[in-house]
Amino acid sequence: MDFQLPYYKGTLPMHVPDKNLAHVLESHPQATGDGRTQQQIVEDALDHPIGSPSLEELARGKKKILVITSDHTRNMPSGITMPILLRRLRAAQPDAQITILIGTGLHRPTTHEEQVDRFGAEIVANEQIVVHDAFKPEEMRYICQLPSGAELHVNRLAVESDLVIAEGFIEPHFFAGFSGGRKSILPGIASQETVNENHSAKAIASPNARSGVLAGNPIHEDMAYAAKAVNLAFILNVAIDGQKKIVAAFAGDCEKAHAEGCAFVSQMCGVKRVTSDIVVTTNGGYPLDQNLYQTPKGATSAAACAGEDGVVILGASLCDGLGGTHFAELMRLGSPQKILETVQAIPPKQTIPEQWCAQIYSQLLLKHPVIVVTQHMDHEELKKVGFLAANSFDEALEQAFALKGPDATVTVIPDGVSVIVND
């Protein structure tokens, strides 16, 4: 069977012999079925807020309004959603001072070009846009202590605004359960120290810190508490399909609207666990495949179907390389066991940036050879941090068959980010 799998801003081909192909696992976006445009889906959600007064009602009388949005590593269709939000806010409060805050978490700053690509030239030229910088303590304000014991520090703009709202999109998240909702605050606009502790080795090790799970998830619990503490008053979250098109929208109270969105996405993305000798997946292409730091999202979905020692093949451009100096340093420590022991010995309040990624990958590499398909990153650099590499999916399959034998079974998960593997 022939495939075209997401890679960077396009696709790469792959052929799997029929005798080897066991399963293809994909999410199944629910069609709206009524011919609505993406804009209409968003407008309808805003017209019928969940558990909240309308956006317009909340905006009336407010002088300083903060709109938090996602950064360049997310597929948020802000070119559709942001103009609608701005129009409605200004219709309700024409003289409001509106600031768009890009919630980068610990990611690099979003560039001007990426902002234009995300919002459109008109919004970038005419709106006040601020890129969050978690590494500037002078820009942070202390809010409270979180359930985990971590201190919550967030961007001062959230404290100085009369109304804080957020837009985002909901997809499975491999340790927070789902993206969207409360994640606009933590990690979105939180300080470096707050984000690091939220991603501590202890929290990541929780059996409930996994894709599709919110109940009992300590990472989610801190995030939800943070959103309430900052008074995130209203959210607009969307669900998107494989073509990055909006198929559903949820607006209103952060907790209630997000919960409805998560239920929709859980049904859309759930697949039954299977086991194969070789599992092929991707990180969904650009922007999520820009660096290795982002790729555990897809890799963990593949590993869930690879048994105890199956081979994982991961397609990702890695155009930005490894994606983090701390992650790279940890991965170069040596064996996966040494990396894991090093990370697990770090106390929560001393958590270093990106250690969660090294923790997850070291656990994965202890069980599975991982072959990364990339035409952008130096293969030798990947091998230095414990991965195998190939220029194409077909080349990677050749390597995998050499490891597992010519009769090895193959499962293909075209977009590992978009599925929740259930037992």
C-alpha positions, 0 to 999 in steps of 0.5 A, a space after each residue: 500500500 502506498 502512503 503520503 505522510 505529513 512532513 514539514 510543509 508537504 508530504 513524503 511517500 512510503 510503500 508498505 508491502 501488503 503482506 506486512 501491513 497490519 493496521 492503519 490508525 487515523 483519527 476520524 473528524 466528525 463532519 458538521 454535516 450542515 455546510 457551515 463555513 469555518 467562520 460560521 462554526 466559530 460565530 455560532 460557538 460565540 453566540 452560544 457560550 458554554 457556562 458563561 455570559 457572552 463575550 460581548 457582555 464580559 467586555 462591556 465596561 472593560 478598558 484593558 483586554 488581554 487576548 492570549 493566543 498560541 505560538 508558532 508551534 501550534 496549528 491554531 487557525 488564528 487567521 480565522 478566529 482572531 478577526 472575529 474575536 477582535 470585531 466582537 470585542 470592539 463592538 461591545 467596547 469600542 474604546 478598549 485597549 486590546 493586547 494580543 499576548 502570544 503564549 510561548 511557554 518556554 519556546 523561542 520567540 515567535 518571529 514577525 514572519 511567523 506572526 504574519 503567517 498566523 494572523 495576517 499582515 493587517 492584524 500584525 500591522 494594526 494591533 498591539 502584539 506582545 510575545 511572552 518571555 518566560 525568562 524575564 522575571 521582571 515581566 512576571 507577577 506572583 499569583 499563588 501556590 499551586 496544588 503541587 506546591 509550585 509557585 505560580 508566576 505569570 506575565 504581568 499583562 494578565 494581572 494588569 488587564 480588566 479582562 483576560 480571554 484566550 483562544 486555542 485549539 484542542 488536540 490530544 496532549 501526551 502528558 497534559 491529557 489535552 491541549 487548549 483551555 487552561 494551557 493558555 495560562 500554564 505553560 502559555 504565559 507562565 514563568 520559566 520556574 513555574 513551567 519547569 516545576 509543572 513538568 517535573 520528573 515526579 509529575 511526568 512519571 504519574 500514570 495519569 499524565 498521558 494522552 486523553 486523561 484529565 482525571 487525576 492528572 497532576 499536570 492538568 490539575 495545576 494548569 486548571 488551578 492556574 487558569 482560575 487563579 488568573 481569572 481566565 474569564 472566557 475561551 474560544 477553543 477549536 478542533 481541527 481536522 487533518 487539513 487544519 480546518 475547523 470542524 468544531 468550536 467551543 466558547 465560554 467558561 474555561 473549564 466547562 467549554 474545554 471539557 466539552 471540547 475534550 469530549 469531542 476530540 476524545 471521540 474524534 481521535 480515539 483508536 484501539 490499541 494494536 501491536 506490531 513489530 514496526 510502527 510508522 508515524 509522524 508528528 503531523 508535519 509543520 509546525 509540530 515537526 520543527 524540532 526533536 523536542 516537539 516529537 514525543 507527541 507522535 513518538 509516544 503514540 507509535 510506541 503504544 502500539 510497538 509492544 515491548 521491543 518494536 521499532 518506531 519510525 518517526 517522520 519529522 523535518 527537524 528543521 530547527 534541529 534538536 530544539 533545546 540546549 538542555 534537552 540536547 545536553 541531557 540526551 548526550 549523557 550516554 545510555 537511556 538508563 543513565 539519562 533517566 536516572 539523572 532526570 529522576 534524581 532532580 527535585 521538582 523545584 530544581 527542574 531544568 528546562 526540557 528535562 521532561 522531553 529527555 525523560 520521555 525519550 529515554 523511557 521510550 529508547 529503553 524499549 524501542 529503536 527509533 528511526 527518524 526520517 529527516 531530510 533537514 537535520 544532520 543524521 550524525 547529530 541524531 545518532 549522537 543522542 541515541 536515534 537512528 536516521 533515514 532520508 526517506 520512509 522507505 529507507 527507514 522501513 529497510 532498516 526496520 525490516 533488517 532489525 525485525 525480519 522480512 515478515 515483520 508486521 507494520 502499523 501506520 499512524 499517519 499523524 501520531 499527534 492526532 490520535 489517542 491510543 486506547 486499550 
